[in-house]
Amino acid sequence: MKCHLRNLFTFILLMVFILSPNAEAFAKKLIPMGESIGIQLQLPFVYVAHDVLLPNGQWLKKGDVIKGVNGSEVSSVDKIKQQLGSKELTLSVKQKAQEQRDISLTSEQANNILPFLKDETDGIGTLTFIDPESKQYGALGHQIIDGVLNEPPDFTDGSIFLASIEQIKKSSPGNPGYKISVIENNNIRLGNVKSNDLYGIFGSWESEIKNNLRKPIEIMKDDEIALGKAEIYTAIEGSEVEAFEIEIVKIEENFLQFIVTDKELLEKTGGILQGMSGSPVIQKGQFVGAVTHMFVEQPSKGAAITVNEMLKKKPK
Protein backbone atom coordinates (compact mmCIF):
# COMPACT_ATOMS: atom_id res chain seq x y z
CA MET A 1 0.00 0.00 0.00
CA LYS A 2 6.57 8.06 -2.54
CA CYS A 3 6.47 13.19 -6.22
CA HIS A 4 8.05 15.30 -8.62
CA LEU A 5 6.28 18.43 -7.32
CA ARG A 6 7.98 20.63 -4.75
CA ASN A 7 5.86 22.49 -2.21
CA LEU A 8 5.85 23.64 1.40
CA PHE A 9 3.36 20.87 2.12
CA THR A 10 4.34 17.26 2.67
CA PHE A 11 2.96 14.88 0.12
CA ILE A 12 2.70 11.11 -0.06
CA LEU A 13 1.85 8.41 -2.50
CA LEU A 14 -1.79 7.46 -2.34
CA MET A 15 -1.38 3.76 -2.84
CA VAL A 16 0.10 0.75 -1.50
CA PHE A 17 1.49 -0.40 -5.92
CA ILE A 18 3.23 2.78 -13.40
CA LEU A 19 4.32 1.39 -16.24
CA SER A 20 3.28 2.62 -19.53
CA PRO A 21 3.34 1.19 -22.96
CA ASN A 22 4.35 3.81 -25.48
CA ALA A 23 1.70 6.19 -26.71
CA GLU A 24 1.59 4.67 -30.17
CA ALA A 25 0.32 1.40 -28.69
CA PHE A 26 -2.81 3.17 -27.45
CA ALA A 27 -5.89 4.48 -29.22
CA LYS A 28 -6.44 8.23 -29.57
CA LYS A 29 -9.45 7.78 -27.31
CA LEU A 30 -9.46 6.07 -23.94
CA ILE A 31 -12.23 4.94 -21.62
CA PRO A 32 -11.95 6.86 -18.32
CA MET A 33 -12.51 4.49 -15.43
CA GLY A 34 -12.28 5.29 -11.69
CA GLU A 35 -13.09 1.86 -10.24
CA SER A 36 -11.18 0.73 -7.16
CA ILE A 37 -8.98 -2.28 -7.86
CA GLY A 38 -7.07 -4.76 -5.77
CA ILE A 39 -3.54 -5.39 -7.04
CA GLN A 40 -1.41 -8.48 -6.41
CA LEU A 41 2.19 -8.95 -7.50
CA GLN A 42 3.70 -12.43 -7.16
CA LEU A 43 7.34 -12.20 -6.09
CA PRO A 44 10.16 -14.64 -6.96
CA PHE A 45 11.32 -14.81 -3.34
CA VAL A 46 10.08 -15.03 0.25
CA TYR A 47 10.57 -12.22 2.73
CA VAL A 48 9.80 -11.54 6.39
CA ALA A 49 6.91 -9.09 6.87
CA HIS A 50 7.41 -8.40 10.62
CA ASP A 51 10.20 -8.76 13.18
CA VAL A 52 9.99 -12.22 14.78
CA LEU A 53 11.79 -13.33 17.97
CA LEU A 54 12.68 -17.00 17.64
CA PRO A 55 12.80 -19.47 20.58
CA ASN A 56 16.61 -19.65 20.28
CA GLY A 57 16.84 -15.90 20.95
CA GLN A 58 17.66 -14.99 17.35
CA TRP A 59 15.58 -12.55 15.33
CA LEU A 60 14.09 -12.67 11.88
CA LYS A 61 14.01 -9.02 10.94
CA LYS A 62 11.45 -7.29 8.77
CA GLY A 63 12.75 -7.31 5.21
CA ASP A 64 14.94 -10.42 5.61
CA VAL A 65 14.82 -12.64 2.52
CA ILE A 66 14.61 -16.43 2.95
CA LYS A 67 17.07 -17.68 0.33
CA GLY A 68 16.84 -21.41 1.04
CA VAL A 69 15.63 -24.22 3.29
CA ASN A 70 17.81 -27.27 4.05
CA GLY A 71 20.19 -26.32 1.26
CA SER A 72 17.50 -25.96 -1.42
CA GLU A 73 16.55 -22.59 -2.93
CA VAL A 74 13.02 -21.37 -2.23
CA SER A 75 10.93 -18.89 -4.20
CA SER A 76 7.54 -19.25 -2.49
CA VAL A 77 5.98 -19.85 0.91
CA ASP A 78 4.53 -23.10 -0.44
CA LYS A 79 8.04 -24.48 -1.00
CA ILE A 80 8.83 -23.81 2.65
CA LYS A 81 5.64 -25.62 3.68
CA GLN A 82 6.76 -28.64 1.69
CA GLN A 83 9.83 -28.90 3.97
CA LEU A 84 7.82 -29.01 7.20
CA GLY A 85 7.93 -32.82 7.19
CA SER A 86 11.57 -32.61 8.25
CA LYS A 87 12.26 -32.70 11.98
CA GLU A 88 14.58 -29.74 11.68
CA LEU A 89 14.85 -26.98 9.12
CA THR A 90 17.79 -24.74 8.37
CA LEU A 91 16.77 -21.39 6.90
CA SER A 92 19.31 -19.44 4.88
CA VAL A 93 18.50 -15.79 5.55
CA LYS A 94 19.84 -12.66 3.81
CA GLN A 95 19.39 -9.03 4.74
CA LYS A 96 20.67 -6.05 2.78
CA ALA A 97 24.31 -5.14 3.44
CA GLN A 98 24.75 -8.23 5.62
CA GLU A 99 26.18 -11.68 5.06
CA GLN A 100 23.85 -14.61 4.64
CA ARG A 101 23.25 -16.52 7.86
CA ASP A 102 21.68 -19.86 8.76
CA ILE A 103 18.97 -20.31 11.37
CA SER A 104 17.97 -23.76 12.69
CA LEU A 105 14.33 -24.39 13.66
CA THR A 106 12.18 -27.37 14.51
CA SER A 107 9.34 -28.13 12.13
CA GLU A 108 6.87 -26.75 14.68
CA GLN A 109 8.84 -23.53 15.10
CA ALA A 110 9.06 -23.10 11.32
CA ASN A 111 5.30 -23.63 11.02
CA ASN A 112 4.72 -20.90 13.63
CA ILE A 113 6.58 -18.29 11.60
CA LEU A 114 4.73 -18.97 8.33
CA PRO A 115 2.15 -16.18 8.99
CA PHE A 116 5.04 -13.69 9.03
CA LEU A 117 6.40 -14.75 5.61
CA LYS A 118 5.21 -13.31 2.30
CA ASP A 119 5.83 -13.99 -1.37
CA GLU A 120 3.58 -11.30 -2.81
CA THR A 121 2.89 -7.56 -2.65
CA ASP A 122 -0.70 -6.38 -2.65
CA GLY A 123 -2.67 -3.18 -2.27
CA ILE A 124 -5.57 -1.02 -3.42
CA GLY A 125 -5.58 1.67 -6.10
CA THR A 126 -7.75 3.11 -8.83
CA LEU A 127 -8.08 2.07 -12.46
CA THR A 128 -7.32 5.02 -14.74
CA PHE A 129 -8.25 3.97 -18.28
CA ILE A 130 -8.88 1.16 -20.73
CA ASP A 131 -7.83 1.40 -24.38
CA PRO A 132 -10.82 -0.09 -26.25
CA GLU A 133 -8.71 -0.97 -29.30
CA SER A 134 -5.63 -2.59 -27.80
CA LYS A 135 -7.37 -3.75 -24.58
CA GLN A 136 -4.54 -2.34 -22.51
CA TYR A 137 -5.21 -0.57 -19.21
CA GLY A 138 -3.32 1.90 -17.03
CA ALA A 139 -3.71 2.48 -13.31
CA LEU A 140 -2.33 4.29 -10.23
CA GLY A 141 -0.22 7.03 -11.83
CA HIS A 142 2.78 6.12 -9.66
CA GLN A 143 4.99 3.16 -8.91
CA ILE A 144 4.17 0.48 -6.36
CA ILE A 145 6.69 0.51 -3.52
CA ASP A 146 6.58 -2.47 -1.16
CA GLY A 147 6.19 -1.08 2.35
CA VAL A 148 8.48 -3.68 3.93
CA LEU A 149 11.18 -3.86 1.27
CA ASN A 150 11.05 -0.07 0.71
CA GLU A 151 11.59 -0.53 -3.01
CA PRO A 152 9.66 -1.48 -6.14
CA PRO A 153 9.64 -5.28 -6.00
CA ASP A 154 10.67 -7.62 -8.78
CA PHE A 155 7.68 -9.78 -9.69
CA THR A 156 6.94 -12.78 -11.84
CA ASP A 157 3.19 -12.32 -12.29
CA GLY A 158 0.59 -9.73 -11.43
CA SER A 159 -3.21 -9.46 -11.34
CA ILE A 160 -5.86 -6.80 -10.82
CA PHE A 161 -9.34 -7.40 -9.38
CA LEU A 162 -12.43 -5.24 -8.91
CA ALA A 163 -12.63 -3.93 -5.34
CA SER A 164 -15.60 -2.59 -3.39
CA ILE A 165 -15.26 0.23 -0.84
CA GLU A 166 -16.63 -0.90 2.53
CA GLN A 167 -15.51 2.01 4.66
CA ILE A 168 -13.72 5.36 4.48
CA LYS A 169 -11.21 6.67 6.99
CA LYS A 170 -11.58 10.42 6.49
CA SER A 171 -8.52 12.60 5.83
CA SER A 172 -7.67 15.51 8.09
CA PRO A 173 -4.65 17.86 8.13
CA GLY A 174 -1.62 15.77 9.03
CA ASN A 175 -3.58 12.51 8.99
CA PRO A 176 -4.09 10.95 5.55
CA GLY A 177 -7.31 8.99 5.19
CA TYR A 178 -7.75 5.79 3.23
CA LYS A 179 -10.23 3.42 1.63
CA ILE A 180 -11.04 0.09 3.23
CA SER A 181 -11.84 -2.27 0.37
CA VAL A 182 -12.55 -5.91 -0.41
CA ILE A 183 -12.12 -7.86 -3.62
CA GLU A 184 -15.41 -8.45 -5.48
CA ASN A 185 -16.76 -11.12 -7.81
CA ASN A 186 -15.06 -14.20 -6.34
CA ASN A 187 -11.56 -12.99 -7.17
CA ILE A 188 -12.19 -12.91 -10.93
CA ARG A 189 -9.06 -11.46 -12.53
CA LEU A 190 -9.71 -8.37 -14.67
CA GLY A 191 -6.25 -8.24 -16.16
CA ASN A 192 -2.56 -8.99 -15.74
CA VAL A 193 0.21 -6.64 -14.65
CA LYS A 194 3.00 -6.33 -17.19
CA SER A 195 4.98 -3.55 -15.58
CA ASN A 196 5.33 -1.52 -12.39
CA ASP A 197 7.23 1.60 -13.32
CA LEU A 198 7.59 5.28 -12.49
CA TYR A 199 4.09 6.23 -13.65
CA GLY A 200 2.11 3.25 -12.38
CA ILE A 201 1.01 -0.18 -13.52
CA PHE A 202 -0.10 -1.26 -16.99
CA GLY A 203 -1.20 -4.54 -18.46
CA SER A 204 -3.68 -6.39 -20.64
CA TRP A 205 -7.38 -6.11 -19.85
CA GLU A 206 -8.74 -9.68 -19.84
CA SER A 207 -12.38 -9.04 -18.94
CA GLU A 208 -15.18 -8.18 -21.35
CA ILE A 209 -15.47 -4.47 -22.15
CA LYS A 210 -19.16 -3.94 -21.48
CA ASN A 211 -21.38 -1.52 -23.37
CA ASN A 212 -22.45 0.13 -20.11
CA LEU A 213 -18.93 1.42 -19.40
CA ARG A 214 -18.25 5.10 -19.96
CA LYS A 215 -17.62 6.01 -23.59
CA PRO A 216 -14.10 6.56 -24.91
CA ILE A 217 -13.04 10.23 -24.90
CA GLU A 218 -10.22 12.17 -26.52
CA ILE A 219 -6.94 12.83 -24.70
CA MET A 220 -6.38 16.53 -24.06
CA LYS A 221 -3.06 17.89 -25.29
CA ASP A 222 -0.85 19.05 -22.43
CA ASP A 223 -0.68 22.62 -23.75
CA GLU A 224 -4.49 22.80 -23.82
CA ILE A 225 -4.96 21.97 -20.13
CA ALA A 226 -6.18 25.11 -18.35
CA LEU A 227 -6.44 26.41 -14.81
CA GLY A 228 -9.98 26.15 -13.52
CA LYS A 229 -12.78 23.65 -13.18
CA ALA A 230 -12.34 19.94 -13.83
CA GLU A 231 -13.58 16.62 -12.43
CA ILE A 232 -12.15 13.44 -11.00
CA TYR A 233 -13.83 10.04 -11.36
CA THR A 234 -13.49 7.78 -8.34
CA ALA A 235 -15.38 5.36 -6.08
CA ILE A 236 -15.99 6.11 -2.40
CA GLU A 237 -18.95 3.81 -1.74
CA GLY A 238 -19.20 0.21 -2.98
CA SER A 239 -18.01 -0.05 -6.57
CA GLU A 240 -19.98 2.93 -7.93
CA VAL A 241 -17.85 5.51 -9.75
CA GLU A 242 -18.89 9.14 -9.30
CA ALA A 243 -17.70 12.46 -10.73
CA PHE A 244 -16.50 15.10 -8.24
CA GLU A 245 -15.58 18.72 -8.91
CA ILE A 246 -12.02 20.00 -8.53
CA GLU A 247 -10.18 23.21 -9.42
CA ILE A 248 -6.83 22.98 -11.24
CA VAL A 249 -4.63 25.62 -9.57
CA LYS A 250 -1.18 24.94 -11.01
CA ILE A 251 0.25 23.38 -14.16
CA GLU A 252 3.94 22.47 -14.03
CA GLU A 253 5.31 20.66 -17.07
CA ASN A 254 3.48 17.30 -17.08
CA PHE A 255 2.02 17.59 -13.60
CA LEU A 256 -0.96 19.39 -12.09
CA GLN A 257 -1.99 20.60 -8.67
CA PHE A 258 -5.66 20.87 -7.81
CA ILE A 259 -8.05 21.64 -4.98
CA VAL A 260 -11.14 19.52 -4.25
CA THR A 261 -14.14 21.86 -4.37
CA ASP A 262 -16.91 19.23 -4.33
CA LYS A 263 -18.81 19.66 -1.05
CA GLU A 264 -19.99 16.02 -0.97
CA LEU A 265 -16.48 14.63 -1.43
CA LEU A 266 -15.04 16.99 1.19
CA GLU A 267 -17.75 16.03 3.67
CA LYS A 268 -17.34 12.28 3.17
CA THR A 269 -13.57 11.98 2.73
CA GLY A 270 -11.97 15.25 3.82
CA GLY A 271 -10.48 15.52 0.33
CA ILE A 272 -8.03 13.07 -1.23
CA LEU A 273 -7.53 9.58 0.24
CA GLN A 274 -4.88 6.92 -0.07
CA GLY A 275 -6.33 4.53 -2.65
CA MET A 276 -7.52 7.33 -4.96
CA SER A 277 -4.28 7.29 -6.95
CA GLY A 278 -5.14 6.62 -10.57
CA SER A 279 -8.51 8.42 -10.46
CA PRO A 280 -9.06 10.00 -13.91
CA VAL A 281 -8.99 13.80 -14.26
CA ILE A 282 -11.42 15.14 -16.87
CA GLN A 283 -11.71 18.71 -18.21
CA LYS A 284 -14.19 19.93 -20.83
CA GLY A 285 -15.07 16.34 -21.70
CA GLN A 286 -11.47 15.37 -22.46
CA PHE A 287 -9.07 13.07 -20.63
CA VAL A 288 -6.45 15.13 -18.78
CA GLY A 289 -4.64 12.82 -16.39
CA ALA A 290 -4.63 10.73 -13.24
CA VAL A 291 -4.49 11.62 -9.55
CA THR A 292 -1.15 10.59 -8.04
CA HIS A 293 -0.59 12.27 -4.68
CA MET A 294 -2.19 14.12 -1.81
CA PHE A 295 -0.79 16.90 0.39
CA VAL A 296 -0.73 15.60 3.94
CA GLU A 297 -1.16 18.97 5.67
CA GLN A 298 -3.90 20.03 3.24
CA PRO A 299 -5.82 16.89 2.18
CA SER A 300 -8.21 18.92 0.02
CA LYS A 301 -5.20 19.47 -2.26
CA GLY A 302 -3.87 16.87 -4.67
CA ALA A 303 -1.52 16.32 -7.58
CA ALA A 304 -1.95 14.56 -10.91
CA ILE A 305 0.10 13.44 -13.88
CA THR A 306 -1.06 14.01 -17.46
CA VAL A 307 -2.22 11.03 -19.50
CA ASN A 308 0.24 11.95 -22.23
CA GLU A 309 3.11 11.66 -19.75
CA MET A 310 1.79 8.31 -18.52
CA LEU A 311 1.82 6.98 -22.05
CA LYS A 312 5.48 7.79 -22.63
CA LYS A 313 6.78 4.91 -20.54
CA LYS A 314 7.43 1.60 -22.25
CA PRO A 315 6.80 -1.75 -20.53
CA LYS A 316 9.89 -3.63 -19.48
C-alpha positions as CSV (number, residue, x, y, z in Angstrom):
1,M,0.0,0.0,0.0
2,K,6.6,8.1,-2.5
3,C,6.5,13.2,-6.2
4,H,8.0,15.3,-8.6
5,L,6.3,18.4,-7.3
6,R,8.0,20.6,-4.7
7,N,5.9,22.5,-2.2
8,L,5.9,23.6,1.4
9,F,3.4,20.9,2.1
10,T,4.3,17.3,2.7
11,F,3.0,14.9,0.1
12,I,2.7,11.1,-0.1
13,L,1.9,8.4,-2.5
14,L,-1.8,7.5,-2.3
15,M,-1.4,3.8,-2.8
16,V,0.1,0.7,-1.5
17,F,1.5,-0.4,-5.9
18,I,3.2,2.8,-13.4
19,L,4.3,1.4,-16.2
20,S,3.3,2.6,-19.5
21,P,3.3,1.2,-23.0
22,N,4.3,3.8,-25.5
23,A,1.7,6.2,-26.7
24,E,1.6,4.7,-30.2
25,A,0.3,1.4,-28.7
26,F,-2.8,3.2,-27.4
27,A,-5.9,4.5,-29.2
28,K,-6.4,8.2,-29.6
29,K,-9.4,7.8,-27.3
30,L,-9.5,6.1,-23.9
31,I,-12.2,4.9,-21.6
32,P,-11.9,6.9,-18.3
33,M,-12.5,4.5,-15.4
34,G,-12.3,5.3,-11.7
35,E,-13.1,1.9,-10.2
36,S,-11.2,0.7,-7.2
37,I,-9.0,-2.3,-7.9
38,G,-7.1,-4.8,-5.8
39,I,-3.5,-5.4,-7.0
40,Q,-1.4,-8.5,-6.4
41,L,2.2,-9.0,-7.5
42,Q,3.7,-12.4,-7.2
43,L,7.3,-12.2,-6.1
44,P,10.2,-14.6,-7.0
45,F,11.3,-14.8,-3.3
46,V,10.1,-15.0,0.2
47,Y,10.6,-12.2,2.7
48,V,9.8,-11.5,6.4
49,A,6.9,-9.1,6.9
50,H,7.4,-8.4,10.6
51,D,10.2,-8.8,13.2
52,V,10.0,-12.2,14.8
53,L,11.8,-13.3,18.0
54,L,12.7,-17.0,17.6
55,P,12.8,-19.5,20.6
56,N,16.6,-19.6,20.3
57,G,16.8,-15.9,21.0
58,Q,17.7,-15.0,17.4
59,W,15.6,-12.6,15.3
60,L,14.1,-12.7,11.9
61,K,14.0,-9.0,10.9
62,K,11.4,-7.3,8.8
63,G,12.7,-7.3,5.2
64,D,14.9,-10.4,5.6
65,V,14.8,-12.6,2.5
66,I,14.6,-16.4,2.9
67,K,17.1,-17.7,0.3
68,G,16.8,-21.4,1.0
69,V,15.6,-24.2,3.3
70,N,17.8,-27.3,4.0
71,G,20.2,-26.3,1.3
72,S,17.5,-26.0,-1.4
73,E,16.5,-22.6,-2.9
74,V,13.0,-21.4,-2.2
75,S,10.9,-18.9,-4.2
76,S,7.5,-19.2,-2.5
77,V,6.0,-19.8,0.9
78,D,4.5,-23.1,-0.4
79,K,8.0,-24.5,-1.0
80,I,8.8,-23.8,2.6
81,K,5.6,-25.6,3.7
82,Q,6.8,-28.6,1.7
83,Q,9.8,-28.9,4.0
84,L,7.8,-29.0,7.2
85,G,7.9,-32.8,7.2
86,S,11.6,-32.6,8.3
87,K,12.3,-32.7,12.0
88,E,14.6,-29.7,11.7
89,L,14.9,-27.0,9.1
90,T,17.8,-24.7,8.4
91,L,16.8,-21.4,6.9
92,S,19.3,-19.4,4.9
93,V,18.5,-15.8,5.5
94,K,19.8,-12.7,3.8
95,Q,19.4,-9.0,4.7
96,K,20.7,-6.1,2.8
97,A,24.3,-5.1,3.4
98,Q,24.7,-8.2,5.6
99,E,26.2,-11.7,5.1
100,Q,23.9,-14.6,4.6
101,R,23.2,-16.5,7.9
102,D,21.7,-19.9,8.8
103,I,19.0,-20.3,11.4
104,S,18.0,-23.8,12.7
105,L,14.3,-24.4,13.7
106,T,12.2,-27.4,14.5
107,S,9.3,-28.1,12.1
108,E,6.9,-26.7,14.7
109,Q,8.8,-23.5,15.1
110,A,9.1,-23.1,11.3
111,N,5.3,-23.6,11.0
112,N,4.7,-20.9,13.6
113,I,6.6,-18.3,11.6
114,L,4.7,-19.0,8.3
115,P,2.2,-16.2,9.0
116,F,5.0,-13.7,9.0
117,L,6.4,-14.8,5.6
118,K,5.2,-13.3,2.3
119,D,5.8,-14.0,-1.4
120,E,3.6,-11.3,-2.8
121,T,2.9,-7.6,-2.6
122,D,-0.7,-6.4,-2.6
123,G,-2.7,-3.2,-2.3
124,I,-5.6,-1.0,-3.4
125,G,-5.6,1.7,-6.1
126,T,-7.8,3.1,-8.8
127,L,-8.1,2.1,-12.5
128,T,-7.3,5.0,-14.7
129,F,-8.3,4.0,-18.3
130,I,-8.9,1.2,-20.7
131,D,-7.8,1.4,-24.4
132,P,-10.8,-0.1,-26.3
133,E,-8.7,-1.0,-29.3
134,S,-5.6,-2.6,-27.8
135,K,-7.4,-3.7,-24.6
136,Q,-4.5,-2.3,-22.5
137,Y,-5.2,-0.6,-19.2
138,G,-3.3,1.9,-17.0
139,A,-3.7,2.5,-13.3
140,L,-2.3,4.3,-10.2
141,G,-0.2,7.0,-11.8
142,H,2.8,6.1,-9.7
143,Q,5.0,3.2,-8.9
144,I,4.2,0.5,-6.4
145,I,6.7,0.5,-3.5
146,D,6.6,-2.5,-1.2
147,G,6.2,-1.1,2.4
148,V,8.5,-3.7,3.9
149,L,11.2,-3.9,1.3
150,N,11.0,-0.1,0.7
151,E,11.6,-0.5,-3.0
152,P,9.7,-1.5,-6.1
153,P,9.6,-5.3,-6.0
154,D,10.7,-7.6,-8.8
155,F,7.7,-9.8,-9.7
156,T,6.9,-12.8,-11.8
157,D,3.2,-12.3,-12.3
158,G,0.6,-9.7,-11.4
159,S,-3.2,-9.5,-11.3
160,I,-5.9,-6.8,-10.8
161,F,-9.3,-7.4,-9.4
162,L,-12.4,-5.2,-8.9
163,A,-12.6,-3.9,-5.3
164,S,-15.6,-2.6,-3.4
165,I,-15.3,0.2,-0.8
166,E,-16.6,-0.9,2.5
167,Q,-15.5,2.0,4.7
168,I,-13.7,5.4,4.5
169,K,-11.2,6.7,7.0
170,K,-11.6,10.4,6.5
171,S,-8.5,12.6,5.8
172,S,-7.7,15.5,8.1
173,P,-4.7,17.9,8.1
174,G,-1.6,15.8,9.0
175,N,-3.6,12.5,9.0
176,P,-4.1,10.9,5.5
177,G,-7.3,9.0,5.2
178,Y,-7.7,5.8,3.2
179,K,-10.2,3.4,1.6
180,I,-11.0,0.1,3.2
181,S,-11.8,-2.3,0.4
182,V,-12.6,-5.9,-0.4
183,I,-12.1,-7.9,-3.6
184,E,-15.4,-8.5,-5.5
185,N,-16.8,-11.1,-7.8
186,N,-15.1,-14.2,-6.3
187,N,-11.6,-13.0,-7.2
188,I,-12.2,-12.9,-10.9
189,R,-9.1,-11.5,-12.5
190,L,-9.7,-8.4,-14.7
191,G,-6.2,-8.2,-16.2
192,N,-2.6,-9.0,-15.7
193,V,0.2,-6.6,-14.6
194,K,3.0,-6.3,-17.2
195,S,5.0,-3.5,-15.6
196,N,5.3,-1.5,-12.4
197,D,7.2,1.6,-13.3
198,L,7.6,5.3,-12.5
199,Y,4.1,6.2,-13.7
200,G,2.1,3.3,-12.4
201,I,1.0,-0.2,-13.5
202,F,-0.1,-1.3,-17.0
203,G,-1.2,-4.5,-18.5
204,S,-3.7,-6.4,-20.6
205,W,-7.4,-6.1,-19.8
206,E,-8.7,-9.7,-19.8
207,S,-12.4,-9.0,-18.9
208,E,-15.2,-8.2,-21.3
209,I,-15.5,-4.5,-22.1
210,K,-19.2,-3.9,-21.5
211,N,-21.4,-1.5,-23.4
212,N,-22.4,0.1,-20.1
213,L,-18.9,1.4,-19.4
214,R,-18.3,5.1,-20.0
215,K,-17.6,6.0,-23.6
216,P,-14.1,6.6,-24.9
217,I,-13.0,10.2,-24.9
218,E,-10.2,12.2,-26.5
219,I,-6.9,12.8,-24.7
220,M,-6.4,16.5,-24.1
221,K,-3.1,17.9,-25.3
222,D,-0.9,19.0,-22.4
223,D,-0.7,22.6,-23.8
224,E,-4.5,22.8,-23.8
225,I,-5.0,22.0,-20.1
226,A,-6.2,25.1,-18.3
227,L,-6.4,26.4,-14.8
228,G,-10.0,26.2,-13.5
229,K,-12.8,23.7,-13.2
230,A,-12.3,19.9,-13.8
231,E,-13.6,16.6,-12.4
232,I,-12.1,13.4,-11.0
233,Y,-13.8,10.0,-11.4
234,T,-13.5,7.8,-8.3
235,A,-15.4,5.4,-6.1
236,I,-16.0,6.1,-2.4
237,E,-19.0,3.8,-1.7
238,G,-19.2,0.2,-3.0
239,S,-18.0,-0.1,-6.6
240,E,-20.0,2.9,-7.9
241,V,-17.9,5.5,-9.8
242,E,-18.9,9.1,-9.3
243,A,-17.7,12.5,-10.7
244,F,-16.5,15.1,-8.2
245,E,-15.6,18.7,-8.9
246,I,-12.0,20.0,-8.5
247,E,-10.2,23.2,-9.4
248,I,-6.8,23.0,-11.2
249,V,-4.6,25.6,-9.6
250,K,-1.2,24.9,-11.0
251,I,0.3,23.4,-14.2
252,E,3.9,22.5,-14.0
253,E,5.3,20.7,-17.1
254,N,3.5,17.3,-17.1
255,F,2.0,17.6,-13.6
256,L,-1.0,19.4,-12.1
257,Q,-2.0,20.6,-8.7
258,F,-5.7,20.9,-7.8
259,I,-8.1,21.6,-5.0
260,V,-11.1,19.5,-4.3
261,T,-14.1,21.9,-4.4
262,D,-16.9,19.2,-4.3
263,K,-18.8,19.7,-1.0
264,E,-20.0,16.0,-1.0
265,L,-16.5,14.6,-1.4
266,L,-15.0,17.0,1.2
267,E,-17.7,16.0,3.7
268,K,-17.3,12.3,3.2
269,T,-13.6,12.0,2.7
270,G,-12.0,15.3,3.8
271,G,-10.5,15.5,0.3
272,I,-8.0,13.1,-1.2
273,L,-7.5,9.6,0.2
274,Q,-4.9,6.9,-0.1
275,G,-6.3,4.5,-2.6
276,M,-7.5,7.3,-5.0
277,S,-4.3,7.3,-7.0
278,G,-5.1,6.6,-10.6
279,S,-8.5,8.4,-10.5
280,P,-9.1,10.0,-13.9
281,V,-9.0,13.8,-14.3
282,I,-11.4,15.1,-16.9
283,Q,-11.7,18.7,-18.2
284,K,-14.2,19.9,-20.8
285,G,-15.1,16.3,-21.7
286,Q,-11.5,15.4,-22.5
287,F,-9.1,13.1,-20.6
288,V,-6.5,15.1,-18.8
289,G,-4.6,12.8,-16.4
290,A,-4.6,10.7,-13.2
291,V,-4.5,11.6,-9.5
292,T,-1.2,10.6,-8.0
293,H,-0.6,12.3,-4.7
294,M,-2.2,14.1,-1.8
295,F,-0.8,16.9,0.4
296,V,-0.7,15.6,3.9
297,E,-1.2,19.0,5.7
298,Q,-3.9,20.0,3.2
299,P,-5.8,16.9,2.2
300,S,-8.2,18.9,0.0
301,K,-5.2,19.5,-2.3
302,G,-3.9,16.9,-4.7
303,A,-1.5,16.3,-7.6
304,A,-1.9,14.6,-10.9
305,I,0.1,13.4,-13.9
306,T,-1.1,14.0,-17.5
307,V,-2.2,11.0,-19.5
308,N,0.2,12.0,-22.2
309,E,3.1,11.7,-19.8
310,M,1.8,8.3,-18.5
311,L,1.8,7.0,-22.0
312,K,5.5,7.8,-22.6
313,K,6.8,4.9,-20.5
314,K,7.4,1.6,-22.3
315,P,6.8,-1.7,-20.5
316,K,9.9,-3.6,-19.5
